[in-house]
Amino acid sequence: MGTDARRHITIIGAGLAGALLATLMARAGWRVDVHEKRGDPRVKGYEGGRSINLALAERGRHALRMADADTAVMRQAVMMRGRMVHALDGRQQLQRYGRDDSEVIWSIHRGDLNITLLDLAEQAGAHLHFHHRLEGVEFDAPVARFVDDRDGRRIERTFSALVGADGAGSSLRAAMQAREDLGERTEFLDHAYKELEIPPAADGGFIMEPHALHIWPRGHYMCIALPNDERTFTVTLFLPNEGDPSFASVRTGGEAKALFLRDFPDAVPLIPELEQDWEANPVGLLATLYLDRWHLGGQAVLLGDAAHAMVPFHGQGMNCAFEDCVALARHLQATDDLATAFAAFEAERKPDALAIQQMALENYVEMRDKVDDQGFLLQRELELALQQRHPGRFVPHYTMVSFMRIPYSMARHRSELQRDLLVRHTQGRTTLEGLDWTEVDADVVATLTPLEDIPG
């Protein structure tokens, strides 16, 4: 294959990952074509699927910096210092994510972010093709077939290599699966979600603390609210699919209001359109996607949700996808052989994708069931103390995932060691008073090696 042909890539999907990868590759001198089944959101408004607000962390910001996109994106972001936990009796408690305002995450609207990244991709030289739904791929030709759903027009494009950035319902993944078995498995959570909205206060400002992720934990279910730069909050209720309460038992707007009055009473005055939003907005499914293979030789590769969709409870889906983009761009630049690049990308990222998928599932239990549990809070108190006593060695789980860029798989392994350590030294206790710190310190040194973050 000639050099010019090798340096051409066709991306399926102009969402967040597709637009970021397009920017990275176009800036590296590649010819980039991006095909998107929807219309251009900059012309007709964002019409994406899920609009759960996104939590931008250091991993995602690093990827944006690599594409010179961080400044433009951060203009729309709202800082979140921690979880604001709302108890049933109305009490509120802020549980910080990090030590100070240097360790925060950022709330950002999916649609606004997508539009910003599309502008940057186009400015970098990527060619964007909207209303191009992938209908099929002839890998032997090699030709990708698209359909314009507005008029049924069919379009054919030859390709050097295809990248699937088209989400959990990836059309490219389906075409690859028809060619060779990818070992696809989808595990649906027995919970789903519904979105609502908190409008601005009468004076146009935020109606409650803006610099926090608000959470109403209620055991087997929960409600969260993330701030938007237009002074609204996107509210998401997570409920079981069956049982009481569940989406099977709470069907109408009136039933939803009754549930909120009982379990989230302080939220009811904040959501004036609760009943209307409930009946207008769909129930969203939650699932984890696993694949044995992410690529077909040097012809096609998957990334982001198309390769490893996850539940949203660690706020890392976008951050992980952005890390994928940076890794794939690096491997494509490192060799002239696309099959080698795709294989190296998969080998690097697959263990980390699996790790964050598992941590996201675990974090749902923590968010809905543990953030107001006294045993959990005591472990958190010890965790912060050990972070002070052993900086660089005892690094809290959330810090490793959200404020560092060490591999997710390493973060998960160390988190398991640290969790066991915290349980050992808080078991049977209601306070840290009388704790044998010499013994605890020795345990930390014996269990954990010093941790270095990835530079740059």
N, C-alpha and C positions, 0 to 999 in steps of 0.2 A: 504494500500500500504506500502511495506517495505521501510525502510530508504534508502537503496541502489537504489531502483527504483525511489523513489522521487527525489533523487539527480542526476537524469539524464535528460538532456535537449537536444532537437533536434532543431537546428536553421536552418531555411530555408533562404538562402542568405548569401554569404560571402563578401558582400560589407562593407561599413564603419561601420554601426551599428552592423551587424552580427559579424564582426571580433572583434569589441570592446567588445560586450556582451560576446562572447566566451572567451575572455581573462579574463574578470571580474569573470565569473562563474568558469572557470577552476582553476583560482588562489584561489577561495573560496573552492576548493575541489570537485567540481561537475564533473561528466562525461559529456563531451560536444561533440556532433557530429554536424558538420556544412555541409550542402549540398548546392552546388552551381551549377547552370545550365551551366555556362561557364567553360572554362579551367582555369588552375592555371596561373594567370597573371605573376607570378614570373618565369614561364617557357616559356610562349609564348607571353608575353607582354600584357599590359592592353588593354582590348577590351570593356570597359564600354560604357554606352550610353552617356548621357550628360557629357560634360567635362568643363562646366562653372567652372572657378576656384572657390575654396571655400574660404570663409572668416571665419577664426577660431577666435572665441571670448572667453571671460573668461569662459563661461558655458562649451564650448567644451574643453578648456584646463583643467578645473577642472576634467572633466571625464577622460581625458587622464592621468592626474596625479594619479587618483584613480587606473589606470591600469599600472602605471609606464611606460607610453608610451610617456610622454610629451617631454622628452629630445631627443628621437629618432626622433619624429615628427618635433620638432622645428628646427632641423638642416636643414630642407628643406623649411622652411617658410620665407616669405619676409614681413617685417613690412610695414603696411599702416597707416600713421598718420591721413589721412583724405581724403576728396574728392578734387581732383584737377579739378575744373570746367573750361571747355574750352568754351569760348564764340564764337559766329559765326565770330567775327572779329579777332579771334586768341588770345585774352587776356586770361590769366590763373589766377585762384585764388584758393589758398588752403584753404579749410574750414575744420579745425581740428575736429576730432571726439571727442576728450577729451581735458583736460587742458594741458597735456604735454605727453612725450613719455612713461609714465606709463599707459596711456589710449590710446591704439592703438589696431587695429585688424591685423590679419596675413593672407596673401594670400598663399594658398597651392594648389598644383595640386592633383586632386582627385585620379589619378592612383598611384602616388608616395605614397600618404597617405595610400591607400588601401594595397599596398604591404608591407609597414611597419607594419600595424596592423595585417596582416595575419601572418607575421613572429613572431610577439609577441604572437599571439593566439596559434600558434603551439608550441612555446617555453613554454607556460604556460600549455600545455598538451591537448589542444583541438584537436579533430580528424577532419581533413578537407577532404571532399569528393567532387571532382570536376567532371564536366560533369554529374551531377545528377540533371536533371530537374524534379521538382515536377509535376507529372501527375494527382494525385488524392490522397484522404485520405479516408480510411475506419475508421471512428471514433469509431465504435462499436468493431472493431477487437482488439486493435487499430493498424493499419498498414498504413504507408505512402508509396506510389508507385512512383518510380522515373524512368526516361528514360535517357539513354546515347544517345544523338542525333548523335553521331559519327557512331554508328552501330545499333541503335534501341534496344539495350539490355535493359531489364527491371530489376529493382532492387526493392525489398520490404524490408522495415525496420519497426520493431515494435518500438513504442515510448511511453514514459511516458507523455511528454508534448511537443508541437510544439510551436516555436516562429517564427512569420513571420517578417523577416527583409529583405524581398525581393522586396522592392521598391513599387512605385506607381502602377505598373502593377502586384501586388502580386498574385502569384499562390495559396498561402495558403489562402489569403483572398477570392479568388474565391471558394475554396473548403469549407471554412467556410460558405460562403454565400449560397452555395448549400445545406448546412445542416440546417442553420437557417438564417433568414433575419437579416442582420446587419444594415439595413437602409442606404445603400450606396448611396451617391450623389456626382457627380463630376461636378464642375462648371468651364468651360473653359473660360480663359481670351480671349478677342477679339484681343489680340496681340500675337505674336510669336517671335522667335529669330533665329538668324543665327550667327555662329561663324567664326571669321577670326583670323589672327595672325600677330603680329608685331615682326620681327626678331631682333636679337641683332644689335648694331651699328657695324661699320666696325672694330673697335678695340676690339670687343667681349664683350663690356659692354652694359648697358642699354641705349637705344636711347633717353629716356625721364625720368623724375623723377621717380625713382623706388618705393619710399616709400609713394605711394598714390594710391587710386582708382580713375582712370581718368574717367571723365564723360562729355559727350557732350549732354547737355539737350536741346531738341528742341520742347518743348510743349507736343505734343501727342506722341512723340517717342524720343528715345535716343540711344546713343552708349556709352559703357563702356569698360575699359581696365584694367585688373588686372595683376600685375607683377608675373613672374615665377622665380624660382631660377636659371634656365638656361639662364637668361637675356632676355627672350622673354616676350611678353605680350599676354594674351588671350583677344581678342576683341570680344564683343558680341553686335550685333545690335538688338534692340527691335523695332519692327514696328507693326502697326495695320495689321490685316489680310485683310481688305478691305479699299478702299478709295485711296487717293493720298497724300503722298506716302504710299505704303503698300506692302505686299508680293504678292498681286494680281497685282499691277502695276509695281513692280520692280522684274523682273523674270530672266533676263540674267546678266552675269557679266558686260557687257557694261552698262546696265541700272543701275546696282549697283554703278559703278564707277561715272556715271553722278550724281547720288544722293549724293555720298560722296563729289564730287567736289563742289556741290551746298551747302550742309548743314554741311559737316564736312571737309572743305578744308584743315585744318592743319593736318588732319589724313592721307590724301591720300599719301604723300611721305613716311609715316611710314609703309604702307601696300603694299609692292611691288607685292604680289601675290593676291591682292584683287579680281580681276576678276576670277582667277582660283579657289581660295578658295570658292568664292560665288557659283560657279557652281558645285563644288565637295561636299560641305557640306550641309547636310539636314536642312530643317526648323524644329525647335523644338517647340513643343506645350507647353503651360503654363496653368496649371489647379490647382484647389484646391479640395482636396478630403475630404469629411465629412462622418463620420460613427456615427450611434447611439450607436453601441456596438463594442468594440475592442476584446472581448474574448468569448470563448465558455466554460463555466464552468472552470474546471482545465485542459482541454485538449489542448487548443490553445489560443494564444494571439498575437496581432499585435503591432508593434511599428514603429517609424520613418515614412518614406514616405508610408509604407504599411497601416498605420493607419490614417495619417493626412498629406498627401502631400500638399505642399504649393508653391506659386510662389517664385522666388529667390530674391526678391527685398529688403529683410532685411538681407540677408546673414545669416539666422538663421536656415535653414533646417537641416544642419548637427549638429549644436550646440544643437538644440532641440532634435534630434534623440539621440545624445550622453547623454543628460540629461535623456531621456527615459531609456537608458541602465543602468545608475547608479540607477535610481529609481526602475526598475524592479529587478535588482540584490539585492537591499536592501530589497524589499518585499519578494523575494524568500527566503532570508536568515532569515526572521523574523518569518516564520510560516512553519509547515510541510504540510499545506493544500494548494495545488496549486490553487484551485478555489478562496480561500480567498486572496492569493497573487495577482492573476490576477485582481480580482475585486478591490482590494485596489490600485493597480497600475493604473488602468483605472480611478478610482475616483480622484486620485491625479493629473494625467497628462492631462486628457481630457480638463478641463477648460483652462489650460495653452496653450495647442496645438491650441485650438480655438482662443485664444487671439493673438498668434503670427501669425496665418494664416491671421487674419484681419489686423494686423499691417503691414504684408508684402504687402498686397494689397494696403494699404494706402501709404506705402513708395514708391511705383512705381510712384504715382501721385507727391509725393514730389520730387523724383529724376529727373523726366523728365520735370517737369513743374514749380517747386518752387525754386530750388536752386539758380537761378539767378533772382528771383523776389524780388523787393525792400521791399515789406511788409514782406515777409518771413525773409529776412536778418535783418530787424529791430527787428522782434520778436526774432531772434537768438541772436542779440546783448543784448536784455533785458534778455533773458534766461541766458546768461553767467554772466551778472551782478548780477542777483538774485542768481545764484549758489555761487558767491563770498560772497554775503551779508547773505545768509541763507544756509551755507553748512550743509548737512545732512537733510535738510527740502525741499529745492527746488533742485531736482536732475534732470538734463536734461533727456529727453526721451532716447536719444541714450546711455547715461551713464547707465541707468537702464537696458536696453536691452543687451548691449554689454560688459559692464565692471563690472556688478554685477550679482548675481545669485538669486535675489528675483524672486518670481513666475511671469511669463509673464503676468498673469491676473492682478496681482497687478500693474505691470509696465504700463499696458494699462490704468487701471482706473486712476492712478495718472497722466499719460500723458494727459488724457482728461481734468482733472481738471486744469493742468498747461497750456494747450493750450488755454482754455477759459480765464484764467488769463492773458496770454500774449496778446490775442486779445483785451481784455478789455482795457489794458493800452497802446496799440499802435494804437488803432483805430483813424484814422484821423491825424496821426502824420507821419512825414518824418524823425524825429530825436528824440532822448531821451532827448534833451535839454529842460529844464523847467518841467520835469516830477516831480510830487509830490511823492517823495520817501517815505515819512511818510505814505501816503495813500497806496502805493504799498506794503510796508513792512507789514502793518497791514492786508492787503488782503492775503498775503502769509501765515502769522501766523494763520489767521482764516480758511484758505482753506486746509492747508497741515499739517499733523502730521509729527514729525521727522521719518526718514527712516533708518532702520538698515539692513545691508546686511546679508546674511546667512554666518555664520563663517565657516572656514575650507575649 
